[in-house]
Amino acid sequence: MPLNGRGRRLDHALDVLEACWAPDPICYDGPDLRIAPSLMGPKPLQHPRPPILLAGYSPAGLDRVARRADGWNPQGVPVSRLGPLWTTVRTLAAGHGRDPDGLELVVRANVTLSDRPLPVGRPSYHGTVDQVADDLDATRRAGADEVILGLDGEHGLNEVLEYFAVLAEATDLTI
């Protein structure tokens, strides 16, 4: 899908979801879709709707998070940029009349572990257990409410759980 127009389409998709989650009868009349008054169910258990986490990091994407989402879910953002970008989201949210403390930062960390330390300039969450633990601690200091760990490569469930247990122990995090 071309980059141009993706933000607009995402806004429309969010509008459609909010219409579908609203009390019945629902209707929607947008540029790409029209829903005639109808009953739609089942409705989400969460009220008023399920939490929406968005992952954008462009200026327009961060503004969309601030306007529309319940939280920011970045992936691939260097740990050193998380804090400043999260501050931007919170400032933008306040500018839109939203409570910045109502937003969550849920970071996706794709971990690649190595036996030897990686040099300066390594990607965030890549390196030894100690290097990744330092990144996870920095992610927490940047304001993360939650970190979703992914382990790069092919690993069995037991191996993944062992790696995550070692990381949790190294960082005092809870799995």
C-alpha positions as CSV (number, residue, x, y, z in Angstrom):
1,M,0.0,0.0,0.0
2,P,1.5,3.4,-0.9
3,L,2.6,5.6,2.0
4,N,0.6,8.5,0.7
5,G,-2.9,8.4,2.1
6,R,-2.3,5.6,4.7
7,G,-2.9,8.0,7.6
8,R,-6.2,9.2,6.1
9,R,-7.3,5.5,5.6
10,L,-6.3,4.7,9.2
11,D,-8.4,7.6,10.5
12,H,-11.4,6.3,8.4
13,A,-10.9,2.8,9.8
14,L,-10.9,4.1,13.3
15,D,-14.1,6.1,12.6
16,V,-15.7,2.9,11.3
17,L,-14.6,0.9,14.3
18,E,-16.0,3.6,16.7
19,A,-19.3,3.6,14.8
20,C,-19.5,-0.2,15.0
21,W,-18.7,-0.2,18.7
22,A,-21.3,2.5,19.4
23,P,-24.8,1.6,20.7
24,D,-27.2,0.2,18.2
25,P,-28.5,1.1,15.7
26,I,-25.1,2.1,14.2
27,C,-24.6,4.1,11.0
28,Y,-21.6,5.6,9.3
29,D,-21.3,7.7,6.2
30,G,-17.6,8.3,5.3
31,P,-15.6,8.8,2.1
32,D,-14.8,5.1,1.6
33,L,-17.7,3.4,3.3
34,R,-21.3,3.8,4.1
35,I,-23.1,1.8,6.8
36,A,-26.9,2.2,6.7
37,P,-28.6,2.2,10.2
38,S,-28.2,-1.4,11.4
39,L,-27.7,-3.6,14.4
40,M,-24.2,-4.8,15.0
41,G,-23.0,-7.2,17.6
42,P,-21.6,-8.5,19.7
43,K,-20.3,-5.3,21.2
44,P,-16.9,-5.2,22.9
45,L,-16.8,-6.1,26.6
46,Q,-14.5,-3.1,27.3
47,H,-16.3,0.2,27.7
48,P,-16.5,2.4,25.9
49,R,-14.4,0.3,23.5
50,P,-11.3,-1.8,23.4
51,P,-8.1,0.2,23.9
52,I,-6.5,1.4,20.7
53,L,-2.7,1.4,20.5
54,L,-1.1,3.0,17.4
55,A,2.5,2.7,16.3
56,G,3.2,5.7,14.2
57,Y,6.4,7.8,14.7
58,S,6.2,10.4,11.9
59,P,4.9,13.8,13.1
60,A,1.5,13.0,11.6
61,G,1.5,9.6,13.2
62,L,2.5,10.9,16.6
63,D,-0.3,13.5,16.3
64,R,-2.8,10.7,15.4
65,V,-1.7,8.8,18.5
66,A,-2.2,11.9,20.6
67,R,-5.7,12.6,19.1
68,R,-7.2,9.1,18.7
69,A,-5.3,6.4,20.6
70,D,-5.2,5.1,24.2
71,G,-1.5,4.6,23.8
72,W,1.6,4.5,21.7
73,N,3.0,1.1,20.6
74,P,6.4,1.8,18.9
75,Q,8.5,-0.8,17.4
76,G,12.0,-0.3,16.0
77,V,12.4,3.1,17.6
78,P,15.9,3.4,19.2
79,V,15.7,3.5,23.0
80,S,17.4,6.9,23.0
81,R,14.5,8.3,21.0
82,L,11.6,6.8,23.1
83,G,11.6,9.4,25.9
84,P,11.6,12.5,23.6
85,L,9.0,11.0,21.3
86,W,6.8,9.9,24.2
87,T,7.1,13.5,25.6
88,T,5.9,14.8,22.1
89,V,2.9,12.4,22.2
90,R,1.9,13.5,25.7
91,T,2.4,17.2,24.8
92,L,0.3,16.8,21.7
93,A,-2.4,15.0,23.6
94,A,-2.7,17.8,26.1
95,G,-2.9,20.2,23.2
96,H,-5.9,18.2,21.9
97,G,-7.5,18.5,25.3
98,R,-6.7,15.0,26.4
99,D,-5.2,13.8,29.6
100,P,-1.6,12.7,28.8
101,D,-1.7,10.5,32.0
102,G,-4.5,8.5,30.4
103,L,-2.2,7.3,27.6
104,E,0.1,4.2,27.8
105,L,3.4,3.6,26.3
106,V,3.6,-0.1,25.2
107,V,6.9,-0.8,23.5
108,R,7.5,-3.7,21.2
109,A,11.1,-4.9,21.7
110,N,12.4,-7.4,19.2
111,V,15.3,-9.0,21.0
112,T,18.4,-10.5,19.4
113,L,20.7,-12.1,22.0
114,S,24.4,-12.7,21.4
115,D,27.1,-14.4,23.5
116,R,29.5,-11.5,23.0
117,P,28.9,-7.8,23.6
118,L,28.0,-5.9,20.5
119,P,29.8,-2.6,19.7
120,V,28.6,0.9,20.3
121,G,25.9,1.8,17.7
122,R,24.2,-1.6,18.0
123,P,20.4,-1.7,17.5
124,S,18.4,-1.4,20.6
125,Y,17.5,-4.7,22.2
126,H,20.4,-6.5,20.4
127,G,23.4,-7.8,22.3
128,T,24.2,-9.7,25.4
129,V,21.7,-10.3,28.2
130,D,23.3,-7.4,30.1
131,Q,23.1,-5.0,27.0
132,V,19.4,-5.9,26.4
133,A,18.7,-5.6,30.1
134,D,20.2,-2.0,30.0
135,D,17.9,-1.2,27.0
136,L,14.9,-2.5,28.9
137,D,15.8,-0.5,32.0
138,A,16.2,2.6,29.7
139,T,12.8,1.8,28.1
140,R,11.2,1.8,31.6
141,R,12.9,5.1,32.4
142,A,11.6,6.6,29.2
143,G,8.1,6.0,30.6
144,A,7.1,2.6,29.2
145,D,4.1,1.0,31.0
146,E,4.7,-2.3,29.3
147,V,7.2,-4.0,27.0
148,I,6.2,-6.7,24.6
149,L,9.2,-8.9,24.0
150,G,9.8,-10.8,20.8
151,L,12.8,-13.0,20.3
152,D,14.3,-12.9,16.9
153,G,15.2,-16.2,15.3
154,E,13.7,-19.7,15.5
155,H,13.3,-20.8,19.1
156,G,11.1,-23.3,20.9
157,L,8.8,-22.2,23.6
158,N,11.0,-23.5,26.4
159,E,14.0,-21.7,25.0
160,V,12.1,-18.4,24.7
161,L,10.7,-18.7,28.2
162,E,14.3,-19.3,29.5
163,Y,15.7,-16.3,27.7
164,F,12.8,-14.1,28.9
165,A,13.3,-15.4,32.5
166,V,17.0,-14.4,32.3
167,L,16.1,-11.0,31.0
168,A,13.4,-10.5,33.7
169,E,16.0,-11.5,36.4
170,A,18.6,-9.1,35.0
171,T,16.1,-6.2,35.0
172,D,13.7,-6.9,37.9
173,L,10.9,-7.0,35.3
174,T,7.9,-9.2,35.6
175,I,7.0,-11.7,32.9
